[in-house]
Amino acid sequence: MLTRSRAINVTLTNVSGAPADIAIAEEIAPTTGFASFTNPAPFVLSDADGVHHVLVAIRDAAGNVRQLGQRTIVLDRAAPAATVTINSGAARTGNATVRVTINATDLSGLAAMAVANDAPPTIDPATPYASSFAWNLTPVAPGAARAP
């Protein structure tokens, strides 16, 4: 599961019996910190982007505890990091078609990109992410107005 928010809701399915309490923790099976059972149950992930292992336990009115296992959640609040190189870093080109190389990383992977010649690109419509591709430049006449 992927999220951009630390605040999540843990939803349990196929819970048998009548749980009285629930405990949720990261990285280790919860044995303390039980609260009245709610479904879904709110939980706040620790403040570090990356992989979080969320574990859940329920307890009945007699005090019997059942560990329900874990779920892996990726917290990703940061934009992708990227560098762009055109024609292997050449300062100039005499060709209308250039080779664009993008070195990009992101916790949740890279799904789409936007490219434009002279205006801020928009992601809609999105082009699937590619690390290297040919791009056709659009010439601008000397003295012509450029997009803001």
N, C-alpha and C positions, 0 to 999 in steps of 0.2 A: 504494500500500500504506500502511496505517495501523498504527502501533505505539505502545504506551505504554512500551516498554523501549528503552534505548539499545543493548542487546545483541541482535543479530540474527544469523540464519544466512542466508547467501547460497547459494541452491541453483541450480546450473547444469543446464540440460537440453540435450539434443542436442549434447553436446560430442564433437567428432570427434578422432581421434588419441589420443595418450597424454600429456596435459599433465604436466609435471614440477612446475611451480610455479604459484602464483596470487598476484595482488596485487589489493588492494581499496583504493579511496580515495574521498574525497568531493570533489565539485566539479571535479576535474581528472583526466584519464586517468592511471592509475598507470604509472609507468615504473621505479620503485624499490620496495623493500619486499616483494619476492617471498618467499614461504614455500612449503614443500612443499604440493603440491596435495592438498586435501581437498574433498569434496563431500557435504554442504554445508560451507561455510567460515564460521567465526565472524568477526564484525566488530562493532566498537563505534562507534556514531554519536557525533559531537561533541555536547557538552552544551548544546544550544540547541533548544528546542522550535521546530517549524516544518518547512519543506520541506528535505529533504536529497537531493542527487543522488549516488547511489552508482555508481561505475564499477568495472568488473572487467577484468583482463587475465590471460591465461594465457601460460605460456612452456613450450616443449618442451625436451628434453634438449640440443638443439643450440643453444639460446639464442634461438630465434625467438619473438618476442612477437606475440600477437594480442589486440587490444582487442575486448572483447565488447559494448561499449555501456554504457548507463546505465539505472538504475531510480530512479524518484522515490519517496521514502518520507517520510511525514509523521510526525514524532515529536510526540505530544501527551500530556503528562503532567499537564496542568492541567485542573481542572474548568471548566465553562462560567462565564463572568461574566454576571450578569444583574441587572436592576432590574425591579421590578414596580410598576405603577401601577394603582389602581382608580378608575374613574370620573374619569379625567383628574386624579387627585390630590385629589379631594374628601375632606374630613375625615369627612363623615357622608353617609349616604344614607337615604332613606325607602323605597327599593325593595328587594324581595327579589332582584331580578336586577340585576347590576352588569356593567360592561364592564371586563375585565381586559386590560391591555396589558403585554406582556413584551418588554423590549429585551435580547436575549441574543446573545452571540457565543461562538464556540469554533473552534479551529483545524480540527477534523475535522467541523464542522457540528453541527447540533442535530437529533436524531432523535426524542426523546420528552420528555415533561414529566409531572409529577404535581401535582395540585392537591387541596387539602382545605380544609374549613371550619374545623376546630378541632383537628386532630391533625396530627402530622408526616406528610406525604404519603409514599407509597411509589411506586416506579416500576413496580410490578407490580400490576395491569395498567397498562401505559404507554399514555398518550394521545399521538398524534402531535403534535409541536411545532407550536404556532400562536402568532403574535406578538400576536394580539388575538382575544378570544372573550367571549361572554356566559357569566356564571356565576351560579348560583342559590345565595344564601346560606341557611344553615340557622340559624334563630333559636335563641338560648339563653335560657331563662327566667331572669329576675333571680334571683341567688343559686344557680343550678344549678351543679353541679360541671363543670368543663371538663376536657377530656382533658389528660393530662400533656404 
